[in-house]
C-alpha cells in the first residue's frame, strides 16, 4: 500500500500521508477550512458540518474533518455550493446559541455573510440560566452549539472520565451529567479540559465568568477569517 | 489579554501554562496544544489551583521571635534586622561548633537557580555539605538504585513516548491518575491505541480499569513480586541474551537470587495469584517496547533501594532501555525535584551529581567558587533531624520545605526541631515549620519570579513572573545573596539568568541550554553544547557506567508488621485535589471546597468488623501517635489495609508513620505502618 496519497485541492495537486483527512490535505495545499467541532484531541467530528467540501463524483458535500483523502480525488473547498452550505450551517448555529463569546464562529459568519436572524431564534436555548455547581467553572449552556468537543475530551479523546454526555433530542438536546445533574455528584475530576476545548464560551472559569458579568473583562480583538489567511486578530 | 507562558508549579510533569491575570489575580489558565509534556491538557490543580499565590495568608514581612524560644512570639521586623540576626546566629553556631553544626533544607518547589545558590550557600559560604531537600522523602531510593546500576539519576525516557511508542506499560506504586494526571492521560491514550498495561498496586486506583493484568500485592512485598517476574523470564528463556551480554554484568548473581521466587512462592508472600505473575512476566519480556513507571509505592520503604533495583534488573534483563517507549521512569513528585537534585541540593553530591568524595570533582568546584570544600559527605535530611536531637546540628536553614508536617513520625520530628538553637524558615506561608522558627523570611512565589524548573522528563523550562510580589517579600535568590554578603562572600547576581549562566559552567548536562534557547520550548538534558538538540531518551548509545549492573535483591519484611494490638497496615499517599502538606492546595479556594477534609479509606470487610460506617469519625493509632478523621468505606483499599493522605495538618498522617529508614537512601517507610482503627462516638 502506498504511504502517500496525491489529490487535487481547488485545482492544485497535493501529496499527503495516507490516512490524512481532506482538511489536512487542504491545509497542505495552503487552504484553511473552517472547523468548529473539530479539535486536535478529538478524532470524531462530522458534527457541525461547517467544514464541508465538494468532492467530484460525490452526490453530497462531505465533512473534510473526517473524510479521508483518496488518490485522484478532486476537492473543491470554496465552490458556490460549499459557501452556501456553510452559510446555512452558520445561520442555524447562530439561531440556537448566543455567539457573543464565540469569536471563531462570528468570524466565519462574517466571512460567509451569514444572516443570524434568517431562521428566527430557538429562544428556549438562549434563555438557559448559567449553572454554577462547582468552584471551578460555569456551564453557560445558552452559548452551547452542541459541537461535542467537551464530551469527546471528557471521554475517549483525552480524559476517559465520561462525566458528561448529550441528553435529550431535538431542541431539548443538551450536555448533561447523570444522576442529580450536578458535576460534583458525577465522575467529573474538574480537569477543565472541556473548558479548554469549548469554542463558544459555554464553559468558562468562574473568575472569567464573573469578570465578564461585571464588565471588567478587557475588550479582546475580534477575529477575521478567510480560507487564504486563517484567523487574523484585529487591532484593538 | 496577552497570557504569560510559564511552567506549572504543582507536580513534576512540567505542563506549559498560559496564565491570564486581571487586577492582580489569576482569571484564566490554559495550555497550548503543542505543549511538549502535556499536549495542551491540564489537571484540576494546574488549571484551577493556582489562586494560592494571592491568598491573604501570604507572608509579607520578615518575622522575628521576640523573647524565649518556646514562649516568645513571632513579630514583624525589618529586613535589616532579620537578615542581620540570621547571619549573626549562623556565624555564631559555625564558630562555636564548626560548619557541620549548620544544615539546610533546599526546596524542590524553588527554581534551579535558587537551589543552586542554596547549596552553594551551605557549601561555599558556611562550609558544610549538610544540604538536602524533600527528594530524601520521595525518590532518594530510586536515585540511589539507578545511580548504582546505571549511572543515571532521572527518568530515562520522555512522557510523549508513552502514547507514541510504548507497547507495554508497567506501572507500580504510582497512583498516576491522581499524582501525575497528565501522564495517566498518556497511558490511557496508549491503552486506547492497543498498548497493554501491567499494574502492580495494592489499591484499586483508576488505572486498574485500564490494566490487562493487575497484581494486587500485600503492601511491602514488591521485591517478591518483581523477583517473581524475573524468575519466570529467566525460567522461560524470555530474557534478552544479546543485550545482557553486551550491556550488563552480574547476570549469574541475579539468576541465583531469583531462583527461589517461583510464582507459587511469590503468591504465598504477596497474595498475588501465580498465574498473574506469569502473565505479567510474559507481557513485559516479549514486548517490542516496554516502559516501567513508578512512584512512592516503590521508593518509600525500608527496602526502597531494593525495590527500585528490582525494577532496574527487569529492564536490564529484557533490554527494555535505550529505545523510544522503553525505559526506567521514576515519576518525580515536585515541579522541580529533578532540578533540585541536578543542582546538587544533596549531601553526597555536588551540582551535576559529582560525588563530594571525588577529589578531582571537588577541585573543579573549589576553583569555580574560590573556596575549600569539606571532603566528607554531609547529613541527609532524615539524619539532620536526629542530629538536631543530639546536638550535632545546632542551626537549620529551611527554604520552602515543611518537615514539621511531611516527615515521618512527627511527634519525634517536632521534638528534634525544638532542640535546635536556631531555626530560620524562608517560605511564602507560615507553615507548621515556620511557626516554630526564630526568624521567618517572606519569599516570592512561583508567580512572581523568573527562572527555570526541570521536569521529571529532564526538560529544563522557563518560569516567568506574571504578578507583583506581596508586601516586602523578596526573591529566594536575592535573600540568599544578601545573606552570603553579610557572611563575607562577595555574591553579585543581578538576575536569575546570571545564576543560570554559572549553572551552565558547573553542570555539563546543562552547558548547552541558554535562556534564549528555551524561550519558546524547554530542552531535555543532557544538552552539552549550544548546538545540541537535547536528549529525549537516554542510553541510545550505551550506558554511562559502561555496563548496567544487576543487583541481586531478596524479599525482606517491612520494618513494622501488623500484630494483635495494631492489626492493620497504614498506607499514606495523595489525592488528586491536594498537594503534599497542603500548604498551597488548601489555600486554593476551589481545591479546598471540593476536598475539604482528611478521609480514612477502609475496606468494607474491615469496616464491618470494626463497626464503622461511611462518614463516621474514626481514630487511627500507631505506636507513634494518633489522628482522628472521617472514614470512607471503599473497596479501593485492600482488605487489611487503610489509606490516609498527608495533606491535612489537623489529621496529619505522619503522626502515625514509621521513621525506620532504608539503609542506603535514608528514606523513611511512609508506606507501611501498623495501626489500629476504632470508631469514635462523635459523628460528622
Interface residues (C-beta under 8 A of the other chain):
Chain A: X40 X41 X134 X135 X136 X137 X156 X158 X159 X160 X184 X189 X190 X191 X192 X193 X195 X196 X205 X206 X207 X208 X211 X216 X217 X218 X220
Chain B: X1 X22 X23 X25 X26 X27 X28 X29 X30 X31 X33 X39 X40 X41 X42 X43 X44 X47 X48 X181 X185 X188 X189 X192 X210 X576 X577 X589 X590 X593 X594
